[in-house]
Amino acid sequence: LFADGGTGMGMRGQSIGKKLLRLRVQRKGDGMPAGWRDSVLRNLPAGLATFFAIIPLLGWVIFVLVGIPLTVLEIFLMMRMEGQVRLGDIMADTQVVRVL
């Protein structure tokens, strides 16, 4: 949930994977790197789906009823919306940009 919000060790809105791919999560309003709050909001849909998926039985039912539809919505938004944004980006008002 917090990976994109790290600012220490030169990360500036990047998880390790984003750093390797030269990508960064930034706030849309001011272009500043995503902070902890932005990162949590942005990753909440995926985090909820994962949380329920690891709980046996009842969690799996909730995952099927909530987690899978959230994941499908995320994929739909990435494919259809301009800028290929996810639900998490809409919730946190962030965007992923290429770092030169």
Secondary structure by P-SEA (a helix, b strand, c coil): cccccccccccccccaaaaaacbbbbbccccccccaaaaaaaaaaaaaaaaaaaccaaaaaaaaacaaaaaaaaaaaaacccccccaaaaaacbbbbbcc
